[in-house]
Amino acid sequence: MYKKVSTNMNFVDREKAVEQFWKENWNGIGQWYLKQKRDDDVIISASPEFLLRPVCKRLGVTLMASRVDPDTGIYDGLNC
């Protein structure tokens, strides 16, 4: 079953907005986490993948999150 979240997600430059969010909020999670980070860590979230992918890449961890088309807001499968 597919769930439609929004019909128009093109009102903002998503990539820039997500990049700016993590730039502003990196220090809130990065430092404490990096002290205990392990190679096999996995971040699991119901949030859309495209919102968390940049920070997970920066952290070097595997991500499991909801697959949502960033252009349409339509879930590609079940909510994580």
Secondary structure as a PSIPRED ss2 file (coil, helix, strand):
# PSIPRED VFORMAT (PSIPRED V4.0)

   1 M C   1.000  0.000  0.000
   2 Y C   1.000  0.000  0.000
   3 K C   1.000  0.000  0.000
   4 K E   0.000  0.000  1.000
   5 V C   1.000  0.000  0.000
   6 S C   1.000  0.000  0.000
   7 T C   1.000  0.000  0.000
   8 N C   1.000  0.000  0.000
   9 M C   1.000  0.000  0.000
  10 N C   1.000  0.000  0.000
  11 F C   1.000  0.000  0.000
  12 V C   1.000  0.000  0.000
  13 D C   1.000  0.000  0.000
  14 R H   0.000  1.000  0.000
  15 E H   0.000  1.000  0.000
  16 K H   0.000  1.000  0.000
  17 A H   0.000  1.000  0.000
  18 V H   0.000  1.000  0.000
  19 E H   0.000  1.000  0.000
  20 Q H   0.000  1.000  0.000
  21 F H   0.000  1.000  0.000
  22 W H   0.000  1.000  0.000
  23 K H   0.000  1.000  0.000
  24 E H   0.000  1.000  0.000
  25 N H   0.000  1.000  0.000
  26 W H   0.000  1.000  0.000
  27 N H   0.000  1.000  0.000
  28 G H   0.000  1.000  0.000
  29 I H   0.000  1.000  0.000
  30 G H   0.000  1.000  0.000
  31 Q H   0.000  1.000  0.000
  32 W H   0.000  1.000  0.000
  33 Y H   0.000  1.000  0.000
  34 L H   0.000  1.000  0.000
  35 K H   0.000  1.000  0.000
  36 Q H   0.000  1.000  0.000
  37 K C   1.000  0.000  0.000
  38 R C   1.000  0.000  0.000
  39 D C   1.000  0.000  0.000
  40 D C   1.000  0.000  0.000
  41 D C   1.000  0.000  0.000
  42 V E   0.000  0.000  1.000
  43 I E   0.000  0.000  1.000
  44 I E   0.000  0.000  1.000
  45 S E   0.000  0.000  1.000
  46 A E   0.000  0.000  1.000
  47 S E   0.000  0.000  1.000
  48 P E   0.000  0.000  1.000
  49 E H   0.000  1.000  0.000
  50 F H   0.000  1.000  0.000
  51 L H   0.000  1.000  0.000
  52 L H   0.000  1.000  0.000
  53 R H   0.000  1.000  0.000
  54 P H   0.000  1.000  0.000
  55 V H   0.000  1.000  0.000
  56 C H   0.000  1.000  0.000
  57 K H   0.000  1.000  0.000
  58 R H   0.000  1.000  0.000
  59 L H   0.000  1.000  0.000
  60 G C   1.000  0.000  0.000
  61 V C   1.000  0.000  0.000
  62 T E   0.000  0.000  1.000
  63 L E   0.000  0.000  1.000
  64 M E   0.000  0.000  1.000
  65 A E   0.000  0.000  1.000
  66 S E   0.000  0.000  1.000
  67 R C   1.000  0.000  0.000
  68 V E   0.000  0.000  1.000
  69 D C   1.000  0.000  0.000
  70 P C   1.000  0.000  0.000
  71 D C   1.000  0.000  0.000
  72 T C   1.000  0.000  0.000
  73 G C   1.000  0.000  0.000
  74 I E   0.000  0.000  1.000
  75 Y E   0.000  0.000  1.000
  76 D C   1.000  0.000  0.000
  77 G C   1.000  0.000  0.000
  78 L C   1.000  0.000  0.000
  79 N C   1.000  0.000  0.000
  80 C C   1.000  0.000  0.000
